Amino acid sequence: MNDNDPVDPSSETAAEAPLPPEVRDATDAPPVEDAPVPPPGPHEAKGGSYFRNVRYVIFLAILGMGGWFMYDGFVGYPTERDEYRRLTTEAQQLRDAARDADAAAIDEQVVEQGLKDHSDLSILLQKVLGFTLPPIGLVLLVRWLYISRGVVRLDENDVLHAPGHPPVAMSDVKEIDDRQWERKGISHIGYSVDGSEGSVKLDDFVYERAPIDAIHDRLVHLKKDA
């Protein structure tokens, strides 16, 4: 082969050809650092302010709707029906007197005001909604406050404290169900304390997110190393 002949790249041996970056020796890559160990407690999570504030707004909205329905049932709808019937009766009397133009003016007034001849059933429905919505809103508010009550705490000895549950040490933790953690931020910590079994629900929406996440990560780390 002449020195002036072009070199065929395919003739290079594997040792001579440079390797692409993705297949080079792994020793050339910087070492991957281990994930940081979640710090020990204490971690305390109170009821989430966003969760509670939104529920207060919903409760007030339900109360407002109840008042609105109550007003329509006892005042608004009956008054509108009476006015509709009065005007339509007057329009009919004008037609009977061959005063069609005046009757048409009254008909136009009824349309412009959006008056309707509400039925007794429609008025009753407004009253029922007005009476039932406020108690329903109160029941929902009590439930929302109940499920976000107290404090979820992981103390310096890695003992989990949660409202409605006994203190749960790591030796009492039987399983950590994380099937909803990535999608919803919900984890269930199954435990057995003195023969009593239960499950603590960690929810980083109902309770403050940062401390709940810290508690969860710490428990998962300790359970993995147990």
Backbone as CSV, one residue per row, in Angstrom:
resi,resn,N_x,N_y,N_z,CA_x,CA_y,CA_z,C_x,C_y,C_z
1,MET,0.845,-1.195,0.000,0.000,0.000,0.000,0.871,1.231,0.000
2,ASN,0.536,2.170,-0.870,1.264,3.428,-0.985,0.967,4.319,0.202
3,ASP,1.997,5.105,0.578,1.754,6.069,1.664,0.733,7.098,1.260
4,ASN,0.585,7.310,-0.063,-0.353,8.330,-0.529,-1.787,7.793,-0.635
5,ASP,-1.946,6.435,-0.533,-3.294,5.873,-0.634,-4.118,6.281,0.580
6,PRO,-5.446,6.527,0.395,-6.307,6.883,1.546,-6.415,5.730,2.510
7,VAL,-6.510,6.052,3.787,-6.592,5.033,4.840,-8.041,4.651,5.035
8,ASP,-8.297,3.340,5.030,-9.652,2.850,5.276,-9.888,2.832,6.781
9,PRO,-10.857,3.624,7.278,-11.076,3.650,8.734,-11.427,2.287,9.288
10,SER,-12.067,1.431,8.462,-12.492,0.123,8.979,-11.312,-0.785,9.245
11,SER,-10.115,-0.429,8.751,-8.946,-1.286,8.942,-8.302,-1.085,10.294
12,GLU,-8.729,-0.039,11.047,-8.143,0.188,12.367,-8.597,-0.889,13.316
13,THR,-7.719,-1.313,14.164,-8.074,-2.319,15.153,-8.836,-1.671,16.284
14,ALA,-9.530,-2.531,17.073,-10.305,-2.016,18.203,-9.418,-1.298,19.192
15,ALA,-8.157,-1.763,19.309,-7.252,-1.126,20.274,-6.851,0.250,19.819
16,GLU,-6.782,0.441,18.461,-6.329,1.721,17.951,-7.454,2.730,17.856
17,ALA,-8.699,2.254,17.608,-9.823,3.177,17.427,-10.265,3.732,18.766
18,PRO,-10.524,5.038,18.850,-11.005,5.612,20.120,-12.409,5.136,20.423
19,LEU,-12.681,4.835,21.688,-13.998,4.359,22.097,-14.929,5.536,22.316
20,PRO,-16.204,5.372,22.004,-17.174,6.442,22.312,-17.293,6.631,23.812
21,PRO,-17.682,7.829,24.245,-17.703,8.126,25.690,-18.543,7.150,26.485
22,GLU,-19.678,6.650,25.898,-20.574,5.827,26.705,-20.028,4.441,26.977
23,VAL,-18.954,4.000,26.253,-18.403,2.674,26.503,-16.977,2.740,27.019
24,ARG,-16.518,3.910,27.396,-15.177,3.989,27.966,-15.157,3.367,29.353
25,ASP,-13.943,3.094,29.823,-13.781,2.455,31.113,-14.483,3.266,32.187
26,ALA,-15.247,2.549,33.051,-15.998,3.240,34.101,-15.091,3.980,35.060
27,THR,-13.802,3.593,35.118,-12.880,4.276,36.032,-12.625,5.704,35.590
28,ASP,-12.952,6.021,34.313,-12.763,7.384,33.847,-13.840,8.321,34.365
29,ALA,-15.006,7.755,34.766,-16.118,8.584,35.216,-15.926,8.958,36.675
30,PRO,-16.430,10.126,37.094,-16.309,10.512,38.497,-17.127,9.577,39.367
31,PRO,-16.703,9.292,40.566,-17.439,8.385,41.456,-18.803,8.953,41.795
32,VAL,-19.817,8.057,41.866,-21.171,8.465,42.231,-21.286,8.492,43.741
33,GLU,-21.690,9.632,44.282,-21.809,9.763,45.727,-23.060,9.034,46.195
34,ASP,-22.966,8.439,47.384,-24.127,7.793,47.981,-25.161,8.844,48.351
35,ALA,-26.443,8.416,48.305,-27.509,9.331,48.702,-27.309,9.727,50.161
36,PRO,-27.543,10.987,50.498,-27.338,11.417,51.880,-28.279,10.687,52.829
37,VAL,-27.802,10.393,54.010,-28.605,9.715,55.025,-29.603,10.706,55.604
38,PRO,-30.893,10.384,55.623,-31.875,11.298,56.210,-31.523,11.574,57.670
39,PRO,-31.559,12.821,58.083,-31.129,13.166,59.444,-32.106,12.635,60.489
40,PRO,-31.614,12.363,61.687,-32.497,11.915,62.766,-33.404,13.054,63.227
41,GLY,-34.389,12.689,64.064,-35.331,13.684,64.572,-34.696,14.580,65.625
42,PRO,-35.498,15.445,66.195,-36.961,15.430,66.050,-37.449,16.139,64.787
43,HIS,-38.489,15.548,64.183,-39.219,16.170,63.079,-40.684,16.253,63.492
44,GLU,-41.275,17.417,63.374,-42.669,17.613,63.772,-43.470,18.195,62.612
45,ALA,-44.614,17.576,62.325,-45.484,18.037,61.237,-46.858,18.375,61.811
46,LYS,-47.215,19.638,61.702,-48.554,20.063,62.116,-49.504,19.959,60.921
47,GLY,-50.781,20.191,61.187,-51.764,20.180,60.114,-51.374,21.176,59.027
48,GLY,-51.442,20.755,57.770,-51.030,21.613,56.663,-51.905,22.858,56.558
49,SER,-51.286,24.012,56.510,-52.052,25.264,56.449,-52.848,25.353,55.148
50,TYR,-52.256,24.931,54.036,-52.984,24.979,52.753,-54.190,24.065,52.810
51,PHE,-54.004,22.853,53.319,-55.109,21.894,53.431,-56.245,22.489,54.243
52,ARG,-55.917,23.062,55.397,-56.972,23.590,56.271,-57.604,24.849,55.695
53,ASN,-56.805,25.744,55.157,-57.360,26.995,54.630,-58.334,26.742,53.490
54,VAL,-57.979,25.800,52.606,-58.879,25.465,51.509,-60.182,24.888,52.051
55,ARG,-60.094,24.074,53.104,-61.303,23.490,53.698,-62.153,24.542,54.382
56,TYR,-61.535,25.537,54.983,-62.317,26.633,55.561,-63.091,27.364,54.464
57,VAL,-62.440,27.603,53.347,-63.097,28.289,52.227,-64.262,27.453,51.707
58,ILE,-64.051,26.131,51.571,-65.131,25.263,51.105,-66.298,25.291,52.081
59,PHE,-65.984,25.254,53.382,-67.039,25.295,54.395,-67.850,26.582,54.296
60,LEU,-67.156,27.713,54.164,-67.866,28.989,54.040,-68.698,29.043,52.762
61,ALA,-68.174,28.454,51.681,-68.927,28.423,50.427,-70.204,27.594,50.581
62,ILE,-70.107,26.468,51.300,-71.294,25.635,51.531,-72.315,26.393,52.373
63,LEU,-71.829,27.106,53.398,-72.743,27.912,54.207,-73.419,28.980,53.351
64,GLY,-72.631,29.628,52.496,-73.193,30.657,51.630,-74.246,30.100,50.688
65,MET,-73.978,28.917,50.127,-74.957,28.283,49.238,-76.228,27.925,49.997
66,GLY,-76.041,27.446,51.257,-77.215,27.127,52.063,-78.073,28.355,52.310
67,GLY,-77.424,29.490,52.628,-78.172,30.728,52.826,-78.865,31.190,51.553
68,TRP,-78.200,31.014,50.429,-78.771,31.400,49.138,-80.030,30.570,48.839
69,PHE,-79.915,29.242,49.001,-81.074,28.387,48.767,-82.209,28.705,49.747
70,MET,-81.841,28.990,50.993,-82.851,29.321,51.991,-83.610,30.589,51.584
71,TYR,-82.882,31.592,51.140,-83.515,32.833,50.710,-84.451,32.593,49.527
72,ASP,-83.971,31.831,48.534,-84.809,31.556,47.365,-86.058,30.774,47.751
73,GLY,-85.911,29.837,48.702,-87.057,29.022,49.081,-88.129,29.789,49.829
74,PHE,-87.717,30.735,50.660,-88.686,31.444,51.497,-89.038,32.842,50.975
75,VAL,-88.130,33.445,50.180,-88.365,34.820,49.734,-88.296,34.938,48.217
76,GLY,-87.151,34.592,47.647,-86.908,34.863,46.236,-87.898,34.207,45.291
77,TYR,-88.016,32.887,45.354,-88.896,32.176,44.432,-90.372,32.533,44.633
78,PRO,-90.886,32.551,45.890,-92.299,32.944,46.058,-92.584,34.363,45.566
79,THR,-91.672,35.298,45.833,-91.876,36.674,45.372,-91.874,36.739,43.851
80,GLU,-90.922,36.027,43.230,-90.846,36.024,41.766,-92.086,35.389,41.157
81,ARG,-92.560,34.310,41.762,-93.766,33.663,41.246,-94.984,34.580,41.355
82,ASP,-95.124,35.261,42.497,-96.257,36.177,42.675,-96.222,37.303,41.633
83,GLU,-95.023,37.843,41.379,-94.900,38.925,40.409,-95.199,38.415,39.000
84,TYR,-94.732,37.224,38.695,-95.009,36.637,37.368,-96.515,36.467,37.166
85,ARG,-97.170,35.930,38.164,-98.606,35.684,38.028,-99.394,36.999,37.964
86,ARG,-98.950,37.982,38.734,-99.639,39.272,38.695,-99.539,39.902,37.308
87,LEU,-98.316,39.898,36.738,-98.128,40.523,35.436,-98.829,39.755,34.320
88,THR,-98.756,38.433,34.360,-99.412,37.662,33.300,-100.931,37.794,33.380
89,THR,-101.456,37.898,34.608,-102.903,38.127,34.751,-103.294,39.493,34.190
90,GLU,-102.474,40.488,34.501,-102.741,41.835,33.986,-102.655,41.860,32.460
91,ALA,-101.686,41.159,31.895,-101.550,41.115,30.435,-102.765,40.449,29.801
92,GLN,-103.274,39.405,30.422,-104.441,38.725,29.874,-105.675,39.623,29.924
93,GLN,-105.797,40.382,31.015,-106.922,41.313,31.117,-106.858,42.379,30.022
94,LEU,-105.646,42.839,29.706,-105.482,43.830,28.639,-105.831,43.231,27.274
95,ARG,-105.486,41.982,27.065,-105.842,41.339,25.799,-107.361,41.208,25.678
96,ASP,-107.993,40.858,26.815,-109.442,40.734,26.785,-110.100,42.068,26.462
97,ALA,-109.394,43.163,26.832,-109.921,44.504,26.545,-109.416,45.023,25.204
98,ALA,-108.869,44.152,24.393,-108.366,44.509,23.062,-107.247,45.540,23.125
99,ARG,-106.465,45.458,24.170,-105.303,46.352,24.294,-104.034,45.510,24.133
100,ASP,-103.910,44.990,22.946,-102.811,44.052,22.678,-101.436,44.695,22.818
101,ALA,-101.301,45.952,22.456,-99.999,46.623,22.549,-99.551,46.722,24.005
102,ASP,-100.491,47.087,24.888,-100.150,47.175,26.314,-99.829,45.794,26.885
103,ALA,-100.560,44.793,26.451,-100.302,43.422,26.908,-98.920,42.956,26.445
104,ALA,-98.565,43.294,25.215,-97.251,42.904,24.698,-96.134,43.582,25.492
105,ALA,-96.367,44.808,25.922,-95.364,45.509,26.722,-95.141,44.813,28.055
106,ILE,-96.218,44.314,28.643,-96.086,43.581,29.909,-95.366,42.249,29.682
107,ASP,-95.693,41.579,28.589,-95.003,40.322,28.271,-93.500,40.549,28.116
108,GLU,-93.150,41.669,27.480,-91.738,41.996,27.296,-91.065,42.263,28.642
109,GLN,-91.797,42.908,29.543,-91.269,43.176,30.885,-90.996,41.875,31.633
110,VAL,-91.874,40.911,31.500,-91.685,39.612,32.152,-90.425,38.926,31.641
111,VAL,-90.229,39.000,30.317,-89.045,38.367,29.720,-87.772,39.070,30.171
112,GLU,-87.799,40.412,30.157,-86.607,41.179,30.538,-86.206,40.909,31.983
113,GLN,-87.167,40.776,32.859,-86.873,40.528,34.281,-86.579,39.060,34.572
114,GLY,-86.801,38.205,33.579,-86.530,36.783,33.758,-87.429,36.127,34.786
115,LEU,-88.651,36.595,34.898,-89.577,36.053,35.890,-90.064,34.667,35.470
116,LYS,-90.245,33.804,36.470,-90.715,32.439,36.202,-91.827,32.077,37.181
117,ASP,-92.680,31.188,36.716,-93.765,30.684,37.563,-93.268,29.429,38.284
118,HIS,-92.490,29.631,39.373,-91.880,28.499,40.075,-92.943,27.604,40.692
119,SER,-92.740,26.306,40.541,-93.693,25.339,41.101,-93.463,25.174,42.602
120,ASP,-94.449,24.577,43.258,-94.317,24.299,44.694,-93.139,23.351,44.950
121,LEU,-92.951,22.386,44.049,-91.849,21.443,44.220,-90.504,22.153,44.129
122,SER,-90.379,23.094,43.192,-89.131,23.840,43.041,-88.837,24.668,44.290
123,ILE,-89.851,25.284,44.851,-89.673,26.084,46.065,-89.308,25.181,47.240
124,LEU,-89.960,24.014,47.324,-89.640,23.064,48.398,-88.196,22.594,48.300
125,LEU,-87.723,22.343,47.083,-86.350,21.894,46.891,-85.354,22.936,47.395
126,GLN,-85.624,24.212,47.138,-84.735,25.267,47.632,-84.677,25.262,49.153
127,LYS,-85.828,25.048,49.787,-85.865,25.019,51.251,-85.087,23.820,51.806
128,VAL,-85.272,22.661,51.147,-84.562,21.459,51.612,-83.055,21.658,51.516
129,LEU,-82.588,22.192,50.395,-81.155,22.442,50.233,-80.671,23.473,51.248
130,GLY,-81.482,24.482,51.492,-81.091,25.508,52.462,-80.937,24.959,53.870
131,PHE,-81.771,23.977,54.225,-81.702,23.390,55.563,-80.598,22.337,55.685
132,THR,-80.302,21.623,54.587,-79.365,20.492,54.687,-77.913,20.860,54.421
133,LEU,-77.647,21.852,53.588,-76.256,22.156,53.244,-75.416,22.619,54.436
134,PRO,-75.896,23.536,55.288,-75.062,23.954,56.421,-74.653,22.806,57.351
135,PRO,-75.568,21.889,57.747,-75.117,20.757,58.568,-74.100,19.863,57.853
136,ILE,-74.305,19.658,56.550,-73.338,18.852,55.795,-71.973,19.530,55.807
137,GLY,-71.958,20.843,55.597,-70.695,21.573,55.633,-70.017,21.477,56.986
138,LEU,-70.821,21.535,58.064,-70.253,21.437,59.414,-69.652,20.060,59.662
139,VAL,-70.356,19.014,59.222,-69.830,17.651,59.385,-68.512,17.495,58.628
140,LEU,-68.450,18.016,57.409,-67.220,17.923,56.619,-66.081,18.682,57.295
141,LEU,-66.377,19.871,57.823,-65.332,20.653,58.485,-64.784,19.913,59.699
142,VAL,-65.681,19.336,60.490,-65.236,18.577,61.675,-64.356,17.417,61.246
143,ARG,-64.728,16.731,60.193,-63.907,15.602,59.713,-62.545,16.088,59.234
144,TRP,-62.513,17.172,58.463,-61.243,17.694,57.954,-60.318,18.109,59.096
145,LEU,-60.882,18.744,60.114,-60.065,19.147,61.258,-59.595,17.919,62.034
146,TYR,-60.432,16.892,62.082,-60.075,15.684,62.827,-58.906,14.951,62.176
147,ILE,-58.961,14.788,60.849,-57.895,14.015,60.197,-56.580,14.792,60.140
148,SER,-56.621,16.105,60.397,-55.375,16.894,60.416,-55.058,17.384,61.827
149,ARG,-55.611,16.694,62.829,-55.439,17.128,64.212,-54.042,16.833,64.725
150,GLY,-53.655,17.521,65.780,-52.429,17.214,66.485,-51.166,17.381,65.661
151,VAL,-50.162,16.585,66.038,-48.838,16.666,65.416,-48.332,15.258,65.136
152,VAL,-47.778,15.038,63.961,-47.045,13.799,63.658,-45.579,14.079,63.942
153,ARG,-44.959,13.258,64.790,-43.604,13.568,65.265,-42.729,12.314,65.257
154,LEU,-41.507,12.493,64.798,-40.467,11.468,64.918,-39.409,12.046,65.845
155,ASP,-39.256,11.433,67.032,-38.355,12.031,68.020,-36.905,11.649,67.754
156,GLU,-36.023,12.115,68.636,-34.588,11.899,68.436,-34.189,10.437,68.564
157,ASN,-35.071,9.599,69.133,-34.804,8.163,69.242,-35.485,7.372,68.121
158,ASP,-35.952,8.080,67.105,-36.619,7.469,65.955,-37.895,6.730,66.358
159,VAL,-38.603,7.290,67.330,-39.908,6.768,67.729,-40.973,7.662,67.095
160,LEU,-41.922,7.033,66.420,-42.958,7.769,65.702,-44.161,7.994,66.608
161,HIS,-44.599,9.241,66.675,-45.780,9.602,67.457,-46.812,10.200,66.493
162,ALA,-48.044,9.685,66.545,-49.108,10.181,65.669,-50.427,10.167,66.431
163,PRO,-51.296,11.134,66.197,-52.589,11.177,66.899,-53.383,9.889,66.696
164,GLY,-53.886,9.342,67.807,-54.691,8.132,67.734,-53.899,6.846,67.707
165,HIS,-52.571,6.931,67.836,-51.731,5.739,67.798,-50.765,5.744,68.973
166,PRO,-50.340,4.550,69.415,-49.302,4.501,70.449,-47.952,4.882,69.854
167,PRO,-46.976,5.232,70.706,-45.629,5.476,70.176,-45.104,4.238,69.454
168,VAL,-44.541,4.437,68.274,-44.084,3.320,67.439,-42.578,3.424,67.259
169,ALA,-41.844,2.480,67.883,-40.402,2.403,67.687,-40.102,1.670,66.386
170,MET,-38.870,1.809,65.900,-38.508,1.153,64.648,-38.659,-0.357,64.743
171,SER,-38.426,-0.924,65.924,-38.575,-2.370,66.077,-40.038,-2.798,65.972
172,ASP,-40.956,-1.838,66.119,-42.381,-2.153,66.022,-42.907,-2.016,64.588
173,VAL,-42.127,-1.405,63.700,-42.567,-1.192,62.319,-42.447,-2.503,61.547
174,LYS,-43.571,-2.950,61.006,-43.602,-4.211,60.266,-43.486,-4.012,58.765
175,GLU,-44.046,-2.934,58.258,-43.968,-2.679,56.817,-44.192,-1.196,56.550
176,ILE,-43.687,-0.762,55.414,-43.922,0.595,54.936,-44.505,0.479,53.534
177,ASP,-45.772,0.833,53.425,-46.486,0.731,52.151,-46.367,2.061,51.416
178,ASP,-45.534,2.081,50.387,-45.257,3.303,49.630,-45.912,3.312,48.252
179,ARG,-46.942,2.522,48.055,-47.551,2.443,46.726,-48.149,3.776,46.279
180,GLN,-48.522,4.632,47.212,-49.110,5.926,46.868,-48.153,7.090,47.127
181,TRP,-46.935,6.794,47.499,-46.038,7.863,47.918,-45.634,8.779,46.765
182,GLU,-45.170,8.204,45.682,-44.687,9.021,44.573,-45.808,9.812,43.919
183,ARG,-46.990,9.235,43.863,-48.100,9.874,43.148,-48.895,10.824,44.035
184,LYS,-49.087,10.445,45.302,-49.962,11.237,46.178,-49.290,11.728,47.454
185,GLY,-48.069,11.284,47.722,-47.424,11.686,48.966,-48.044,11.031,50.186
186,ILE,-48.543,9.798,50.016,-49.190,9.064,51.108,-48.433,7.759,51.342
187,SER,-48.095,7.515,52.600,-47.422,6.272,52.975,-48.098,5.713,54.224
188,HIS,-48.195,4.391,54.290,-48.817,3.741,55.442,-47.740,2.953,56.193
189,ILE,-47.555,3.306,57.466,-46.550,2.652,58.307,-47.259,1.618,59.175
190,GLY,-47.148,0.350,58.778,-47.776,-0.717,59.550,-46.939,-1.080,60.762
191,TYR,-47.604,-1.261,61.904,-46.858,-1.538,63.141,-47.598,-2.570,63.990
192,SER,-46.866,-3.105,64.943,-47.438,-3.987,65.960,-46.795,-3.613,67.290
193,VAL,-47.606,-3.082,68.202,-47.123,-2.634,69.506,-47.880,-3.401,70.581
194,ASP,-47.158,-4.199,71.349,-47.759,-4.981,72.443,-48.961,-5.789,71.955
195,GLY,-48.825,-6.372,70.798,-49.879,-7.200,70.248,-50.983,-6.435,69.553
196,SER,-50.921,-5.112,69.593,-51.927,-4.280,68.930,-51.379,-3.801,67.596
197,GLU,-52.084,-4.141,66.516,-51.632,-3.768,65.184,-52.383,-2.544,64.669
198,GLY,-51.711,-1.786,63.853,-52.319,-0.587,63.278,-51.473,-0.056,62.147
199,SER,-51.870,1.092,61.635,-51.148,1.712,60.518,-51.231,3.223,60.657
200,VAL,-50.066,3.855,60.662,-50.002,5.317,60.697,-49.957,5.821,59.268
201,LYS,-50.849,6.728,58.944,-50.892,7.303,57.606,-50.084,8.593,57.570
202,LEU,-49.026,8.595,56.777,-48.255,9.811,56.542,-48.765,10.444,55.255
203,ASP,-49.275,11.658,55.361,-49.856,12.347,54.206,-49.271,13.750,54.148
204,ASP,-48.422,14.015,53.146,-47.749,15.312,53.096,-48.600,16.404,52.467
205,PHE,-49.897,16.118,52.276,-50.847,17.168,51.909,-51.684,17.578,53.115
206,VAL,-52.111,16.593,53.902,-52.903,16.877,55.100,-52.031,17.522,56.176
207,TYR,-50.785,17.050,56.298,-49.830,17.627,57.251,-48.724,18.370,56.481
208,GLU,-47.934,19.126,57.210,-46.871,19.923,56.583,-45.930,19.017,55.794
209,ARG,-45.682,19.404,54.558,-44.975,18.518,53.630,-43.527,18.254,54.040
210,ALA,-42.758,19.282,54.317,-41.325,19.085,54.550,-41.056,18.134,55.715
211,PRO,-41.645,18.338,56.892,-41.376,17.396,57.990,-41.944,15.998,57.745
212,ILE,-43.096,15.894,57.076,-43.631,14.562,56.773,-42.692,13.824,55.836
213,ASP,-42.168,14.522,54.831,-41.215,13.888,53.918,-39.951,13.462,54.656
214,ALA,-39.500,14.300,55.597,-38.304,13.956,56.370,-38.552,12.724,57.235
215,ILE,-39.734,12.657,57.851,-40.087,11.491,58.675,-40.138,10.238,57.803
216,HIS,-40.782,10.349,56.668,-40.894,9.199,55.769,-39.522,8.714,55.316
217,ASP,-38.684,9.623,54.858,-37.372,9.230,54.352,-36.526,8.593,55.447
218,ARG,-36.620,9.122,56.653,-35.861,8.562,57.780,-36.335,7.141,58.096
219,LEU,-37.648,6.931,58.128,-38.189,5.599,58.441,-37.823,4.598,57.353
220,VAL,-37.891,5.010,56.081,-37.536,4.100,54.992,-36.063,3.720,55.097
221,HIS,-35.199,4.695,55.400,-33.758,4.427,55.528,-33.501,3.448,56.670
222,LEU,-34.124,3.681,57.825,-33.893,2.801,58.965,-34.448,1.399,58.726
223,LYS,-35.601,1.330,58.064,-36.190,0.016,57.794,-35.319,-0.770,56.815
224,LYS,-34.733,-0.084,55.855,-33.867,-0.732,54.872,-32.608,-1.294,55.532
225,ASP,-32.103,-0.563,56.519,-30.876,-0.998,57.186,-31.111,-1.962,58.328
226,ALA,-32.386,-2.164,58.674,-32.699,-3.022,59.834,-32.385,-4.496,59.525
